[in-house]
Amino acid sequence: MSQASCPEPKQHPVAGRRYAARVNDLVGRRMRRQNLWGPPLTSVDDVVRGFGAMQAQEFRPAKWSIAQRASGVTEVDVDAAFAAGRLLRTHVLRPTWHFVHADDIGWILSASAPRVHAANAYYYRQTGVDDDVTRRSRAVFERVLGDGTHLTRKELAAHLAEAGMAVTGVPLAYVIIRAELDGVLVSGAMKGNQQTYALLDVRVPGWMRTDRDEALAELTRHYYARHGPATVRDYRTWASLTAAEARRGIDLVGSAMVSETIDDRTYWLLTVDDDAAARARPPGDPVIDLLQDFDEYVIGYSESRDVILTAGGPTETLRARLRPVLLDGRLVGYWRHALTASAVEIETVDVPAFRGVRAAAMQAAADRFGAFVGRPARWR
């Protein structure tokens, strides 16, 4: 179950050519830090470990967010990592579904669970998911999943009902979310087209929570390494932190964090060895990227999400049932797709007419998505 995503930001005023050049530089660095430009990574594991957590509100589109950042990775590869339990899908951060690597689940929960519990406290009260229900449901989960069984939400509900807890719908969702945040449940392998749950202790043997300050520092490093340059408010919204917690995270990372100001906004980033390369724009011809609805390049920012907007272009970064089309890292329209028996049909919406090198770039982007789903792409 997910709650509302962060609201659309107001467009930041364009302050002349100097400002535009600095924003283009910022966009280029973000695209490279997010592994959308530059040398691709080599595996599902490398992508997810780099981000720490990647929003996975919609399961299949979220798999594309991983694959487009790694060379040769297809939907089959992401599914295999998920089935094996290296790639997990659970409720952390804002709170909503996120992909998390098995190696990182301990510190992610240590950093995130207290804040998500606080955000959910009202809903726990409204749905009756109190400490007693949590304790009793945990006993059921440990009994029915302790041998490594993976069960769907419906199947878990049936076992809870047998134990005298007839919870369905929203209350059931919060029973499960609370168990995820407590380190009891995590995603299991798919059962056909249905998601399942498993015991975290069985799915990731030996996982451990970490000290909260250590976890907060790790979360800060991961966020700014992949999302920087970004503001403190961007980070706070992404991680559901208080202002004091976000500032403490930056302080804990120390001298590796540096800041800069662009048009009265202060941006932070984690210094890396290839920072000069991270500033480079894509060489040569235009670059088009087809993102999923809640890709980290969009949803990973709140205050400064507007830097991807262009004069005369779309003013909404998120639109229902449509996904962003980026030209050189800036929003120029949206896309959607439909699978047929022999191809994937890709349609662009509110996008200016692409001709010449831009049309070639669009077809290349469509072909990358086609390779991901294993079908030739037809763009119109």
ZIMO-V937378 format. One record per helix or strand of 2 or more residues. SS is the DSSP state (helix for helix, strand for strand). FROM is the first residue (numbers start at 1). TO is the last residue. If there is no record, write none. Layout:
BEGIN
ss = (SS,SS)
from = (FROM,FROM)
to = (TO,TO)
END
This chain:
BEGIN
ss = (helix,helix,strand,helix,helix,strand,strand,helix,helix,helix,helix,strand,strand,helix,helix,helix,helix,strand,strand,helix,strand,helix,helix,strand,strand,strand,helix,strand)
from = (16,44,54,59,75,87,96,102,131,153,169,185,197,200,212,232,243,257,265,275,288,296,305,322,330,343,357,376)
to = (33,51,55,67,84,92,101,127,145,162,181,187,199,203,227,239,256,262,270,278,290,299,308,327,339,349,373,379)
END
